[in-house]
């Protein structure tokens, strides 16, 4: 393994880091300072149990408000306040149980606690199911008269959101029938999940080293990145040939889900499944279509990156099998948790001292659960409950990719902290449409901070290449997924049928269009039309497009913040911080407009494309003159958008 020549500061940090992190095999071996402290939620399990029992004891009182909401503003206020208090308390109960369960998924007792919290949530949802139809039955004018009273101030956005649903809400009896029909929902996802994870006969292949591997999803994700082209070919062809044998089964599961969506669209009187899915966050379908149009217009930028990738890999041609292999090899950068904290704090300095100080406090006060251990939930996330600081789960092993993950999840945590600190419970939550802006913006700041500190050519190429590949997977690839999802829904809405074979044909056409197959940019084998079978996100109901809109929005905002910082200004930062503090007091598209990003136009997308081309300009200069020194103080790094698939 090659070690790069590094500036003195980077070298010093790397030498400490590569001395080796202690990877505990059991949670008890993890230093307490590297675990989260859950006592701010509940002191112990008996306190948690008491809180859950109290919620269940209060549920009958919620039902007692039924039939009386319109009697007076007092009745309505009392009912909604009671509901909000129950929801807040349940949030504490559910969050605590979930995090305990994630500490060691082998602990059946904690799993049972999580299930019990879920059951309480179902009971609360059932007890409160009458509220929306009954509020709408009061009439818009009378509801607005009630909520004009000062005491309803915190609840007005919640009520206005309910009133929006009037054209799409049935009678209480009809809504009950529709809800009961929902019991049959999820079958497609469940069948796919069981088949894919437990019963799919994954192939076994032999690599060039003689190693035999069973190609399940995890192994495919790992070995598609092989630096050996012959091994990549072997992995791709065996994996997708296995999926092709079962495209009919996968197709039936996805067709089942699409028909669920069509049923809901018809019953609740939406013009399309897309409108139905986006209505909850009040996002105009125009945003979705604008994103597709912008990507189609800018496919030559993606092709430019693909040609640059081919050049850096030294390949005579580029194939779909080559898209995950490293373009800069053997970069060995590792960091201790303390170094990761300092690096993240340094990266977000442009967000202001209050932001940095709060995040530092979180690092020092055990908001994070750092280390991997046997049975611990995989991956990383940020979570929280109102009235308590946010928490982060990590599985940190020292790779720079995990420093990027720390910055990403810290963006979520600070969004939660700022929203909770400035909003009442009724509007403290926020939509995914803005949530991933907070996380990917931190990644963007981290990248640019690293570039400022990193004069080494190979490390800069590594940073820049990783960023470009993040844009490929998070922007272009997720939009490809979004276009496929829209196409299969449109087909069923028109009364046409779906099959695994027809979906593979549709998907192949899109992949070839996006990756420039006909233009000779990247060759895509016929077999890879079945790739849709591997993507669980198609079961999330028009979810994936938000990965792309988020990175577009965050790139635009981050550019404004960096440009302001050079001039000693803070206008973009202040507008962004206001967005983080606003929770759901406004709808997501409006919050982003306040932050200077209008997602109904092409302007934010064009900002992201300019940055993508700027990155490629620098990479081409580095490749043309690799010995030229770059300005900087020394640094470390890798970044990339947090998307899967």
Secondary structure, 3 states (H helix, E strand, C coil): CCCCCCCHHHHHHHHHHCCCCCCCCCHHHCCHHHCCCHHHCCCCHHHHHHHHHHHHHHHHHHHCCCCCCCCCHHHHHHHHHHHHHHHHHHHHHHHHHHHHHHHCCCCHHHHHHHHHHHHHHHHHHHHCCHHHHHHHHHCHHHHHHHHCCHHHHHHHHHHHHHHHHHHHCCCHHHHHHHHHHHHHCCHHHHHHHHHHHHHCCCCEEECCCCCEEECCHHHHHHHCCCCCHHHHHHHHHHHHHHHHHCHHHHHHHHHHHHHHHHHHHHHCCCCCHHHHHHHCCCCCHHHHHHHHHHHHHCHHHHHHHHHHHHHHHCCCCCEHHHCCCCCCCCCCCECCHHHHHHHHHHHHHHHCHHHHHHHHHHHHCCCEEEECCCCCCCCCEEECCCCCCCEEEEEECCEHHHHHHHHHHHHHHHHHHHHHHHCCHHHCCCCHHHHHHHHHHHHHHHHHHHHHHCCCHHHHHHHHHHHHHHHHHHHHHHHHHHHHHHHHHHHHHCCCCCCHHHHHHHHHHHHHHHCCCCCCCCECCHHHHHHHHHCHHHHCCCCCHHHHHHHHHHHHHHHHHHHHHHCCCCHHHHHHHHHHHCCCCCCHHHHHHHCCCCCCCCHHHHHHHHHHHHHHHHHHHHHHCCCCCCCCCCCCCCCCCCCCC
